[in-house]
Amino acid sequence: MRFLLVQIIDIYMIIIIVRAVLSWFPINPQSSFFRIYLFIIQITEPVLGRVREFLSRMIPNMAIDFSPFIIIILLNVLRNFILRA
């Protein structure tokens, strides 16, 4: 069971990294890839949005979004905790 959780965490981290990288490039809404991009946003935004809101309250006017970086660190901590339990 714990290895399944670790795999889910790994997949979610990869999806967050993909979203962060894709955010650097313009994606044509007419392309077939756009639906995949919207799906990636839908499954990552609930977590990233909360961290982004927290960071904006702590550090207003921050130009760079560090929420993916923070989520990946937290997921790695959770992953290591699960593996050591």
Order of alpha helices (4+ residues) and beta strands (2+ residues): alpha-alpha-alpha
